[in-house]
Amino acid sequence: MLAALEEAPLLDPQLIYEPKYDGIRALVEVLPGHDRGGVTIWSRLGNDKTSQFPELVQRLDAFRRRLKAPVLLDGEIVALDETGEPAGFQQLQGRIHLAERAGVRDAGGPKVAVALIVFDVLRDGQEDLRTLPLTTRRARLERIVGTAGGGALRLSEFVPADGRLLYQQALAHGWEGLIAKTAESPYRTGRRSAEWRKLKIVKRQEFVIGGWTEPRDSRPFFGALLLGVYEGTVLRYTGHTGTGFSHAELARVYKLLRKIETPTCPFQPRPKTNERPHWTEPSLVAEIKFTEWTTDGRLRHPTYLGIREDVKPEAVRREPTPLLDHVSAVRERGQMRSHVEPLTRDKREQPAADKAIDGLLQQLTQIEEKGAAGVLLLPGGHRLQVGNLQKIFWPSLRLTKGDLMRYYVRMSSVLLPAVRDRPLVMKRFPNGVNAPAFYQQRAPEQVPPDVRVEVLPSDPEVPSRLIGGSLITLLYMTQLAVISQDPWFSRVQSPDFADYVALDLDPMPGVTFPRVLDVARWIRDELVRFSIPNVPKTSGATGMHIYIPLPRKTTYETGRLFCQVIATMVASKHPKVATVVRSIGDRGRKVYVDYLQNIEGKTLATAYSARASEFAGASAPLTWKEVDDGLDPRDLTILTLPRRVEAVGDLWAPLRSSSGADLRAVLERFSSQSA
């Protein structure tokens, strides 16, 4: 039984929610007994896969010794990461193409651990269970498999009525999506039914391979795959991808392509390509992730994930694009409250700026596809050497340095004003967010031309610093594996005076984000009482920041003292939730209201900055209505923020345009009221 890509609410008593596991579908027959050969694994297309997964057979052999009758199970074979959690389909590529058990042994044993996650049972003994409701089949499945334990044989997660928490987990861990199943649905063999619905989070689907292009420079084997989908009986070209391949995978796919090479182009019409094309019979299917469809039906930033042997090429069609839009639509209708209030914006296009951005994005993708270094041509005649763009920065999401650079290019119009003229502190992640990072205050000895470096007389311990505000500096820092943009609160023109101050809401372990929102609202109430302008934003991780604009020539000390007063007032009024205690061990399960960031040289991640959180969060300015309605910071990432800014505009701009709050007057008033 297959799921339809259709909309479903995340809150419905008639639905069951499961993760959409990113592996290969498997039907598994298990016969009771101690003899050999009692386990058979079939793919979705009915191909025998038993010999390719000997460790699953071994685990199922132990399981079947306790069986009293044969069973037929439905599930997903998934790769496991180093923590034992399901990983992406890409991780299975080295396993699913080994045809014999001997091949697995000869390859040195399984390079990637796998598990069978079962979610349905179709037959128990001689009883056909397919006509029974899903909930009844699940109860039978739990009785059969429940004692099998974890490891290589597992039960799927099964969440009735409310899929919101599971959806948040999907965002956090980079799952492909969710499956929403009607609780009373029978099992409809061989049918794609709306009783099972796919809610995709990441844009990805299968595409037919119709050819490849010659490689450039030193890249081996081929440059890019040529991809398409069927419209009726016609194969339409949708784009090409050369990213996502290891050297071994390039070699393996190239061997497959050479076997099906043909002089006839399978696409109608014949597409234009950047390099000389080679055509193939349309018999191979690839799994591809991408950012979006363009208006002319092309894929934007497609990345190869793997070959799908369990999908028929003629069945590949362009899927509808609900994806995250599904969730937005559900929220709009009241199943979940919408987090975005669209603002009135100037709809006039900026074709020159848009063309420059698109050109940069294409350059970055081409450099990443080549797998080597390249020169990025920036507006204004600037040039920047970039490389290693395929480096994985967020392993759970398979997001690369190239993805981060493209994000910053898209967000440059709103991010660069936030860091203009400000000294920057670098936190570098050379091996991604899961590996050790290090701070770097000083600018490198040699920087590219046009990257701004300044010596600050007030900062004698650091010989020179990078200064924000230009695209070349932003991308140069990204090339150095700097993920977040952390500016000073003052500018180089007036380093002793802060342009704003901030209250940093940092939840201790075990504190939920709704509690952070509570503290933010209480701070807002105190600021309103004193008529203090402010702008809230997510931190991009688990906390929040509330920024307060200041008039010119406000000292850091004045700003820090004011923030200390507000933080202390909130902690005094709400001692069970908020704290200003500096010792981490004495804070308990509370939200720490940190006012000590307001010191010269201290930094916080700026608005629109990417963060090294596991879900690739980005620091998003908010409206107070959004804070009042409630939100999940995991919805605000480098994948979703560009579209959000298109919808709501630059919510950070009021911080820059405000004349600021006269904190001296407020402190004097507060002092007189306290007396």
N, C-alpha and C positions, 0 to 999 in steps of 0.2 A: 504494500500500500504506500502511495506517495502523497506528499503534502502539496497543497496549492499555495502560491505566493499571493495571499489575499490578506486584507486588513482584519485585525482582531483586537478587541480591547484587552488591556492588561488587568482588568478587574471584571470578572464575570463568573458567577457561581456555576455556570454550565460548562466551564472550560477547565482543562488540566494543562499545566505549563511544564515543559521540559527544555533543557538546553538543546540547541542544535549542534550536535557533536560534529566536529570537522574531521571526518575520516572516510572510511569506505563502508557502505551498507553491507550487511551480511545476514544470510539465513543460515542457521546452524542446527543440524540434526545431531542429537546425542542419544546413543543407545545405551541402556544399562549393561553392566557386566564388567569383567576384568580382562577380556580378550582385547587384542589390538584391532584397530580399524573401526572403532565405534563412534568416531567423530567425523563429520563432513561439514565443510564450510563452503557456501556458495556466495558468489557476488550477486548484485542486483540483476545482472543479465544472465544468471544461471551458470557462470563459469566456476569450476572447482578451484578453490583457493586454499585448500587444506594444507598442501605441502609448503605453502609460503609462510605459514605462521606456526612453526613447530612448538613454540612455547605456549601458544593458546591450546593446541591439541593436548599438550602435556597437562595443562591446568584443567582442561575439560575431562581428560582421562581420570584425574583424581576425583572430580565432581561426579562423574557418571557411576563410579563405584557405589555411590549412595543412592542412585536413582532406582526407582521401582518399575518405571515404565519409560518408553522412549518419549522424548520431547522435541519439538521444533521451535526454536527461539528466533526472534528478530532483534537485531541490534546493530551496533556500529563498531568497527575496529578502528581504534585511535592510537596514535603515537603518544608516548608519555614524556614529559620533560624531566629534568633532573630531580624535581620534587615529587614526581609520581602523578602529576596532574595532566589531564589531556592537553596535548599540543596540537599544532595546526596540521592540515593535510600535507603541507610541504615536507614535514618531517617523515612522512611515510614513503617518500619517493624511492629511497634506497631499499625498501623492503618489498613493495608490491610488484616489482618487476623481476624478482628472483623466482624462476619457474619451478625449481625443485628444492626439496628439503636439503639435498646435497649442496645446492648452490648457496643456501644460507650458511651451512657449515663452512664451505670453502671461503665464504666472504669473511670468515673470522667470527662467526656468530652474529646474532642480531646487533646491529650498531645502535638501534633505537629500540627501547622497550615499548611494547604494545600491550593493549588491553582490549577485551571485548566488553562493551557496555550494552547490556540487554535491556530492552524497553517493552518487549511484547512476547507473548507465547501463543502460538497458533494451534499447536496440537499437544495434548497430554495423553500418552498412551494411545488408545484408539479413538479418543474423543476430539472432534474438530471444534475448536473454541472460537472460530472466527465470527460466528454470529452473536456471540455474547457481547455485552457492553464492555467498553474499555476498562472501566473500574473493576468489573468482575474478572476480566483477564489479568489485570494488574495484581489483584489479590491472589490469584492462582500463581502468577509468576513469582511473587514474593515468597509463597510457600515452597515453591520448587527451588528457587535460587537463593533465597534469603540466608541460608546457612553456608553458602559457598564462600562468603567473606569477600575481601577486596582483592588487591593485586591484579592479576590478569583477567579476572572475571568479576564484573561489577554490575550492579543495578543502576539504571539511570535515575537522576533526580526526578521527582514526581510531585508537583506542587499544585494542589487544587485551589481554584477560585481567584487567587491573587498572585499575579506574575510580576508585580512591581519590583520586589526585592530581587527576584531572579534576573529581571532586566538590568538592574543596577549592577549585579554581579557580572552579567554579560559585558557591560560597558567596561567594568574595571579590569576584566581578565582578557578582553579582546576576543570573546567568542564570536562565532559567525552570526549567531542570532538565537531565537527561541522557536520552539514548536508549540502552538496552541491547539489542543485536541479536544473535541467535544467528548464530554465524560461518558455519554451513552453510545458513542459511535461503535459500530461493528468494524471488523477488519475487512476491507474491500480489496481483495487480492488483485494486483495489476492495475489498479485505478488510482488516478490523482484526484483526491476528493477534498472539498472545502471543509470536511469534518476534521481534517488535519491541515493546519495553516502555518506557513513559514513566515516568521517575522524577522527579516534580516536586519542586522545592524551595520555590517560592513558591506559595501557594494562589491559584489563578486558574483560571477556566474561562469558557466562553461561556454567556450567558443570553439568553433571548428578551425583547425589549422589548414590553410590553403596554400602555404608556401613559406619561404624564408628569403632573407636578403643576404648578400655578400657581407662579410665582416669588414669593419674599418680598422686601420692601424694594426695594432698587435693582438687584437681580439681573435681567438681561434674559432673555427668551425662555422659559425654563422653570426650575422648581426642581430636580426630580429625575426620573430615569427610573424606571419601575416595571418590575421584573424578575421573570422566572419560569423554570421548567423544566418539561418535560413528564413526567407520569406516565401512561404509556400514551398516550391521546389527550387527556388533561386537562392544561391549563396551570395549574400551581400557583404562586402568588405566593411569592417568596423574599426580597423586600426592595426597597429603593430606594437610588439613589446620585445625589448631586449634586456629587461631587468628581471632580477629574481633568480638568475641561474648561477649555480656553482660551476666550477670548471668541469667536474665530473658529470653534472647534469647537462651541460652544453654538449659534451661528447656523446652522452647516451641519446639525447634527443636528436642530434645530428645523424646518428646511425639509423634511427627510425625514419627520419625524413628522407634520407638517400634511397631507402627501399621503396618509397612511394612517389619518387620524383616523376613528373610528367611534363611534356612540353606545352600542355594545354592549361591556360589559366582557368581555375574553377569559379572565379568570382565574376559576377555580372553587375555593373560593367567592370572592365579591367581597371584596377587601381593604379595610381601613380605611386612610385616608391622612391625613397631617397637613394638607395643603392640598387644594383642589378638584382632582379628577383629570380628565384627558382620556384616553380610551381609544384604542387603535390596533389595527389588524389585526396579528396576531403574525407579521409578515414580516421584521422586522429583528432581527439578533443582535449583541449587544455583548460584547466581551471585558472581564472584570471581575477585579480582584484584591481579596482580602479577607483578614481575619485568621483567621476560623474560622466554622463553622456553629454556630448556637445549637441548644439541645435542641428547640426548636419549629420547626426548619427554616428559620430566617432567617439572612441574611448579616450578619456583624459587620464594620463599617467597610469596606464595599465602595467601590472606587475605579474609575472608568471609565478604560479604556485605549484603546478604539477600537471602530469598527463592523467586524464580520467579514462580508465579502461572500462568503467561500468556505465558509460553514457553512449548512446547511439548518436552518431553525428547528425543524422537526419531529424532527430528530435530536438536539436539545439535551436532555440528561438530567443529573440531578445525578451528578457523578462521585464515585467512592469517594474517601476522604480518607486515602490513605497518606502522600503528601507527605513531610515530614520523618520521620513515623512509620515509613515504609518503612525508612529508614536506621537508626532506633532498633531496629526489629525484627531487621534483619540483624545489627546489632552484638550483640543479645542472644543470637542463635543461634551466635555465634562467628565470623562472617565478619569482623566488626570488633568490638573489645572495647567494651563499654558504658562511657560516661564517668560515669554517674550511679548512685550507690548510694542507693536510696530509704531514707529514715529513717522511724522511727516518729513519727507526728505526731498531734496532737490533731485529730480529725475533726469536732469540734463546729463548726457553722456560726456565722458572725457576720452574720446577715441584715441588720442595720442598716448595718454597714460595707460589706457587699457592695452593698447598694442605693445607698449614697452614691457608691461608686466607679462603678457602672453609670450613675448619673445624670450624673456628671461626664463620663464617656466619651461619652454621648449629647449632652451640651451641646457638647462640643468638635467632634464630628462635624457637628452642625447649624450651628455657626458656620463651620466650614470649608466646608461645602456652600454656604452663602450667599456665600462669597467676600468677606466684609466683616468689619469689626470687630464684636465683641460682648462682653457682660459675662458672665463666668463666675461662677456662684453657688456658693460653696464651703461646706463644712460650717462650722458656727459663725457663720454669717451674714456671712462675708467675701465681698467682691466684687472681681473682678479684670478689668480691660479687656484683652482679647487680640485679636489680629488678624494678618492676613497668614499664616494657618495653612497656606495652600496653597504657601507658599515651599518650594522644594526644598532640603533640606539635604544629602541624599546622592544625587547625580545618577545614579550607576550603579544604584541600587536604587529610584529615584523615591520616596524617603522624605521626608516633609515635616516642617515645624515641628509641624504637628498630630499627626503620627505620634510625634514625640518627646514632646510633651506627654502623649499617651495612654500612652506607655510609663512616664513618670514617675508618672502617676496610678496605674497598676497596681502600680508598685514602691514606692510611697510608704511602705507599712507597714514595709518592711525598709530602705529607703534613709534615711528621715528620722532614725531613731535613730543612724545612722552619722555624720550631720553636725550633730546637735543641739548647740547652744551653741558651735559652732565658726566662727571667721571664715572667709570664703570668698574665694577669688581667682577672678575672672571672666576667661575667655578666650572672646571673642565672635567668632562666625562669621556676620556679617550676610548674606553671599552664599553660604553653604554651605561644605562641608568642602574643596572644591577651590579656593576663593578665599582671599585673604589674611585672616588673623585678627589680633586685637589683644588685649592683656591690659589689664584694668582692675582696679586694686586698690581704689579708693575707691568708695563707694556713690554712685549718681546724686544730684543735688541734690534732686530731687523723687521720692519713692517712694510707692506706694499705701499707704493706711492698713493697718496690721497687718503690713506687711513689716518685719522686724526689722533695725534699724540700731544699731550701737554705736560709741562712741568708745573706743579702747584707749589708756590712759595710757602703756603700754609701746611704743606705735607712733605717735610724734608726727608722722612724715612723711605719714601717711595720715589725713585728717580724720575719716573714718568708714568703716565696713565693713558689708557685709551679713553677717548671722549666720544659720546654717542651723538647720533643725529644724522649720519649718512648711511646709505644703503651698503656701501662698500665696507664700512666698519662693521655693520651688523653681520654681513655674510662672512667677513674675515674671521670674526669671533666664532661663528658657527663652524667654519672650517677648522678652527682650533678645538672643536668639540665642546664649546660653551653652549649650554642648552638654554639657560635663562638669561634675561637682561636685567641686571641689578644695578640701578643707578643711585648716585648720591641724591639726597633731598635738596641739595643746592647746586648751582651752576658754577662753571669755572670763572665767570665774571664776578661772582660774589660768593666765594666758598664758605664764608663764615655765617651766611644768612640762609635760612631754610625757606624754600618756596612753599612747602607744605609739611605737615606732620601726619603721623599715622598711628592708629591703634591696631595691633596685630593680635588677632584672636586665634590662639593655638590650642586645640583640644588635646587633652591628655589621652593616653590609650584607653579605649573602651567608651569614649564620649562620642555620641552620634552627632552628625551634622545638624539635625534639627535643634540640638542644644546650642550649637554655634550661632544659628540664626536667632535663637532667643536672646543671646547676649548682644548680638548686633542690634536688635530692635531696642533693647534697653539703653544701649549707648546712643542710638538715634534719638530716643526720647529725651535724654539729658542734653544732647546738642540742640535739639529744637527748643528746649526750655531757655537756652541762652542765645537763641537765634544764630547758631553757628552753621554755616554752609558745610556740606560734606558730600562725599561720593563713596559708596561701598563697592567692593569687588571681591570676587573669590581669590584665594591665594594661588589657585591652580593645583593645590594638593587637598588637604583636609580642612583648611582654615579659611579665615576671611580677613580682609584689611578694610579699615575705614579711614579715608584720607580727608584732611581738613586743609583747605587753602589758606595761605597766610599773606598779609600785606608785605610790601617790600621792606627789607632791613629788619625782619623779625629774627631774633637770635634763636639758635638751637635750644638754648637753655630755657627761653620763654615757652617755646613749643613743647619741650619735654615736660616742664612743670604743669602746663595745662593738661596734657594727656595723662599725667599722673593723677591729677585731681579727678578727671572723668573716670579713669579706670578704678580708682579707689572708691568713688561713689557707687559705681555699679557693683563692685565686689562686696561693698558693705550692705547694699540693699538686697543682694541675691547671693548670700554666702554659700548656699548649697550647690550653686552652679558655676559661679565665676570666682576667680582668685587673682591676686597680684603677688602671691608668694613667689619669690625668686628661686628657691630650692625645688628642683624637680621632684625630689622624693617626698616633699611635703605638700604637694598640690592636690593629691588625690585624683579622683575621677571628675575633674572640673575643666572649664575653659580658662586657660591662662590669658589674661588681658595684658599684653606686653606693651609698655609705654617706653621701654628703654632703647627702642630702635631709633629714637629721635636724638641721635648724637652724631656729630660730624664724622663722616666716613662710614657710618652704618648704612646698610642697604636693605631693601625689600625688592622682590621681583615686581617689575613694573606692570602696568596694565597691558594686556595682550601678550605678555611674555609666556613662552612655553615653559613647562616645568618638568623636572625629572621624576614625577609621580608615575606609578606603574601604569596608569591609564592615559598617559600623555596629556595630562591636563594643561589648560592654559588659563592665565589669570584674566577673568572676565569682569569688566565693569557691569554693575547692576542698577536697576531702578529699585527704589524701596518697595514698590508694589510687588516686584518679584520676590524680595525678601519676605514680605508679609504673606505672599501666597505659598511660599515654600519652594525649594529647588534642590536639585542634586548636583553637586559640582562635577560629578563624573559625566554629566551631559555636556560639559563645556571643555572641549579638547581641541587640539590642533586640527582635528578632522572636522569639527563642527563650528568653530568660531568664525571662520571666514563667511559662511552663510549667515550666521547670526548678525555680523556687522553689516552685511548687505541689507538685512531686514530692519535693524534698529538704529543704525548709524553709530557714531562715535560717542558713547556715553561718558567717555573720559574727558571730552573737550571742556565741560563746565569747570573742571578743576583748574585748567589753564587760563580760562577767561575770567574767573572770579577775582574780584578785588581783595578777597580774603577777609578773615575775621580778625578783629583787633583783640587779640588775646589778653593784652595788658588790661584793657577795660573790663573784660570778662573776669579776669582773675581778681581785680579790685572789687568788682561787684560781688563775686563769690565770697571774698574775704569779709566784706561788710555784712553779708547775709549770715555768714557763719558766726560772726561776732554777736 
